[in-house]
Amino acid sequence: MRLIILLFALLLLAACSGSKSLQSSQKKRPHWLHGIEQGQIIALGTAPTHEAARERAMTAVRDQVVNAIAVQVISNTTMITEEERRNDVSKFIDNFENTIDVNSEYFNALKGISVSQVSDFYWEERGRGAEKQIVYHVKYPFSEIELRGLIADYERYDREIGSQIEAIENRTNYDSVEQILENITKVNYLHEIASNEKKKRAKGLKTKLEYMLSDIRIERIEDRPGFVRYNLSLYDLPITTRQTPDIFASCSIEVSKVTAFPQFHEVDYTFERCNLKERQSITIAYNFDGYRTERNFYFTK
């Protein structure tokens, strides 16, 4: 029985020694380590090396800045919460029924957050060998004025993104396919950087633009053996493109000329090697970002 108690005591001692600090940057832990100081962010990072632990601590500083902005923005917006905080800011944000994303790309000031600005630090080395970990604490100055400035940055950029989305939403007609493709590229970018509400608008807008591509039609103007004149239309309105069509036929033809005019396109071709006793056709086709439209023009009965 004594042996069991002795073994238990040794195991408990070994477990405790594993979490004990072996080295530290100061003999005495600073008073700010687990406290709150006005105008200061206190964060920590843990990693096997000093450099990695310090970088994680700085990442934690940036995360706290972003979360502070998000909480402030959300607190000024009427929302429904699930009344569940869990002592974690990011969880608190996630529990909003209509949440908001704060994209760090908005804030150039975040790039200026560096270890050179740290007002104080403290580290401890714990464990040995493969279990070695550095726990790195930093105290970083961050005032209420800086927070308000970053919130103003966020609101300004958010309005700018909303204005760009709205401008595309309000556009009712397109003169060229390339204008649609350009707006799809722009909407993809806006979707990446927008807050949640605007992400949904951007996603819906992209779907609308893709439907436009799928609704483009090739309309016949005139055709006869060796010649086709046509235009492209979207919702019964003409639309142009700089893209060259794909042309193929049911027999061996030679396309001699493809001409794009402002209002229509012409294709001249020869078909001497075709068997004219069979029904033959030439096909004009376009592929717009994966959305294909084509039309057959028959030059024999």
C-alpha positions in Angstrom: 0.0 0.0 0.0 2.8 2.4 0.9 4.5 1.5 -2.4 1.3 2.4 -4.3 1.1 5.8 -2.5 4.8 6.5 -3.1 4.4 5.7 -6.9 1.3 7.9 -7.1 3.2 10.8 -5.4 6.2 10.4 -7.8 3.8 10.4 -10.8 2.1 13.5 -9.5 5.4 15.2 -9.0 6.5 14.3 -12.5 3.3 15.7 -14.0 3.7 18.9 -12.1 7.3 19.3 -13.1 6.4 19.0 -16.7 4.3 22.2 -16.6 6.8 24.1 -14.4 8.8 27.0 -15.8 12.4 26.0 -16.4 13.6 29.3 -17.7 12.0 32.8 -18.0 12.9 36.2 -19.3 12.5 37.7 -15.7 12.8 36.2 -12.2 9.3 37.5 -11.3 6.3 37.4 -13.5 5.1 40.9 -14.4 1.8 42.1 -12.8 0.2 42.7 -16.2 0.5 39.0 -17.3 -3.1 38.0 -16.7 -4.7 41.4 -16.2 -6.4 44.1 -18.2 -4.7 47.5 -18.8 -6.4 50.5 -20.4 -5.0 51.2 -23.8 -3.0 47.9 -23.9 -3.6 44.5 -25.6 -2.3 41.5 -23.7 -1.8 38.4 -25.7 0.3 35.2 -25.7 1.6 32.6 -28.2 2.9 29.1 -27.6 5.4 27.2 -29.8 8.5 25.1 -29.6 10.8 28.1 -30.5 11.1 31.7 -29.2 10.6 33.1 -32.8 7.5 31.0 -33.5 5.9 31.7 -30.0 6.6 35.5 -30.5 5.0 35.5 -33.9 1.9 33.6 -32.6 1.6 36.2 -29.8 1.7 39.0 -32.5 -0.9 37.2 -34.5 -3.1 37.0 -31.3 -2.7 40.8 -31.0 -3.9 41.3 -34.6 -6.8 38.9 -33.9 -7.8 40.9 -30.9 -7.7 44.1 -32.9 -10.0 42.7 -35.6 -12.4 41.2 -33.0 -12.5 44.5 -31.1 -13.5 46.2 -34.4 -16.1 43.5 -35.2 -17.7 43.7 -31.7 -17.9 47.5 -31.9 -19.4 47.4 -35.4 -21.9 44.7 -34.4 -22.9 46.6 -31.2 -24.0 49.5 -33.4 -26.2 47.3 -35.5 -29.6 45.8 -34.4 -29.2 42.1 -34.4 -30.6 39.0 -32.6 -28.2 37.0 -30.5 -28.5 33.5 -29.1 -27.4 34.9 -25.6 -24.4 32.6 -25.5 -21.0 34.1 -25.1 -18.7 31.3 -23.9 -16.0 33.8 -22.8 -14.7 33.9 -26.4 -15.0 36.9 -28.7 -15.0 34.9 -31.9 -17.7 32.6 -30.5 -19.7 35.6 -29.5 -19.5 37.0 -33.0 -20.5 33.6 -34.5 -23.7 33.5 -32.4 -25.2 36.5 -34.1 -28.1 35.5 -36.3 -26.9 38.0 -38.9 -23.2 38.0 -38.4 -20.5 40.2 -40.0 -17.1 39.3 -41.2 -14.2 41.8 -40.6 -11.7 41.2 -43.3 -8.2 42.2 -42.3 -7.5 43.4 -45.8 -9.5 46.5 -45.0 -7.1 47.7 -42.4 -3.7 48.9 -43.5 -2.9 49.7 -39.9 -2.8 46.0 -39.1 0.3 45.6 -41.3 2.0 48.1 -39.0 1.5 45.9 -35.9 5.0 44.6 -35.2 7.1 43.4 -32.4 9.1 46.7 -32.4 6.0 48.4 -31.0 5.6 46.0 -28.1 5.6 47.9 -24.8 6.6 44.9 -22.7 7.1 41.1 -23.0 7.6 38.1 -20.9 8.4 34.5 -21.8 8.7 31.1 -20.1 10.3 27.9 -21.2 8.3 24.8 -20.2 9.0 21.1 -20.7 12.1 19.3 -22.0 13.1 17.7 -25.3 10.2 17.1 -27.6 7.8 18.5 -25.0 9.6 21.9 -24.8 7.3 24.9 -25.3 7.9 28.6 -25.1 5.0 30.6 -23.7 5.5 34.2 -25.0 3.4 37.1 -23.5 3.3 40.5 -25.1 1.8 43.8 -24.0 0.9 46.0 -27.0 -0.3 49.6 -26.9 -3.7 50.1 -28.6 -5.7 53.2 -27.7 -9.4 53.9 -28.1 -8.5 56.6 -30.7 -6.8 53.9 -32.8 -9.8 51.6 -32.5 -12.2 54.3 -33.6 -9.9 55.1 -36.6 -10.0 51.4 -37.7 -13.7 51.3 -37.2 -14.0 54.3 -39.5 -11.8 52.6 -42.0 -14.0 49.5 -41.9 -17.2 51.5 -42.4 -15.7 53.5 -45.3 -14.5 50.4 -47.1 -17.7 48.5 -46.4 -19.7 51.4 -47.9 -17.4 51.4 -50.9 -17.9 47.7 -51.5 -21.6 48.1 -51.1 -21.6 50.9 -53.7 -19.7 48.8 -56.2 -22.1 45.9 -55.8 -25.1 48.2 -56.1 -23.7 49.7 -59.3 -23.5 46.2 -60.9 -27.0 45.3 -59.5 -28.5 48.4 -61.1 -27.1 47.8 -64.5 -29.9 46.8 -66.8 -28.3 46.2 -70.2 -24.9 45.2 -71.6 -23.5 46.1 -75.0 -20.9 43.3 -75.1 -20.3 39.9 -73.6 -16.9 41.2 -72.3 -18.7 43.7 -70.1 -20.6 40.8 -68.4 -17.4 38.8 -68.0 -15.6 41.8 -66.5 -18.4 42.2 -64.0 -18.3 38.5 -63.0 -14.5 39.0 -62.3 -15.3 42.1 -60.2 -18.1 40.4 -58.3 -15.8 37.4 -57.5 -13.3 39.8 -55.9 -16.0 41.7 -54.0 -17.4 38.4 -52.7 -13.9 37.5 -51.3 -13.5 40.7 -49.4 -17.1 41.7 -48.5 -18.9 41.3 -45.1 -21.4 38.5 -44.8 -24.5 40.5 -45.9 -22.7 41.8 -49.0 -21.2 38.4 -49.7 -24.8 37.1 -50.2 -25.6 39.9 -52.5 -22.4 39.4 -54.5 -23.1 35.6 -54.8 -26.6 36.3 -56.0 -25.3 38.8 -58.5 -22.7 36.4 -59.9 -25.5 33.8 -60.5 -27.6 36.5 -62.3 -24.6 37.4 -64.6 -23.9 33.7 -65.3 -27.6 33.2 -66.3 -27.1 36.1 -68.7 -24.2 34.2 -70.4 -26.3 31.1 -70.7 -29.1 33.2 -72.3 -27.1 34.6 -75.1 -28.4 33.4 -78.5 -27.2 33.3 -82.1 -29.8 34.9 -84.3 -30.1 34.3 -88.0 -30.1 37.4 -90.3 -29.4 35.8 -93.6 -27.8 32.6 -94.8 -27.3 30.8 -98.1 -24.9 28.2 -99.3 -21.4 29.6 -98.7 -22.5 32.5 -96.6 -24.0 33.2 -93.1 -24.9 36.5 -91.5 -26.0 36.5 -87.9 -25.9 38.5 -84.7 -25.8 37.7 -81.0 -28.7 38.7 -78.8 -29.5 38.8 -75.1 -33.1 39.1 -74.1 -34.0 40.1 -77.7 -31.4 42.9 -77.7 -28.2 42.8 -79.7 -24.9 42.1 -77.9 -21.4 42.1 -79.4 -18.2 40.1 -78.6 -14.6 40.3 -79.5 -14.4 36.5 -79.3 -13.9 34.6 -82.6 -16.5 31.9 -83.1 -15.8 28.2 -83.4 -16.9 27.0 -86.8 -17.4 23.4 -87.9 -19.6 21.6 -90.4 -21.1 18.2 -91.1 -18.8 17.9 -94.1 -15.4 19.2 -95.3 -15.7 23.0 -95.8 -13.1 25.8 -96.0 -13.8 29.1 -94.1 -12.4 31.9 -96.2 -13.4 34.9 -94.1 -15.0 35.7 -90.8 -15.9 39.4 -90.4 -17.3 41.2 -87.3 -19.3 44.3 -87.9 -20.8 46.5 -85.2 -24.2 45.0 -85.5 -23.6 41.5 -87.0 -21.1 38.9 -88.1 -20.5 37.3 -91.5 -18.9 34.0 -92.4 -17.9 33.1 -95.9 -17.0 29.5 -96.7 -16.7 27.1 -99.6 -18.2 23.5 -99.7 -17.1 22.0 -103.0 -15.9 18.8 -101.2 -19.2 18.2 -99.6 -21.7 15.6 -100.7 -24.6 17.9 -101.6 -27.0 14.9 -102.0 -27.0 14.7 -98.2 -28.3 17.3 -95.8 -25.3 19.4 -94.7 -24.9 22.2 -92.2 -22.4 24.7 -90.8 -22.3 25.3 -87.1 -21.4 28.6 -85.4 -20.5 28.3 -81.7 -19.2 30.5 -78.8 -18.0 29.5 -75.4 -18.4 32.3 -72.8 -16.6 31.3 -69.6 -18.0 27.8 -69.8 -21.4 28.7 -71.2 -21.9 27.6 -74.7 -24.2 28.8 -77.4 -24.4 27.5 -80.9 -26.6 27.4 -84.0 -26.8 25.2 -87.2 -27.2 26.8 -90.6 -28.2 24.3 -93.3 -26.9 24.8 -96.8 -28.5 21.7 -98.4 -32.0 20.3 -98.1 
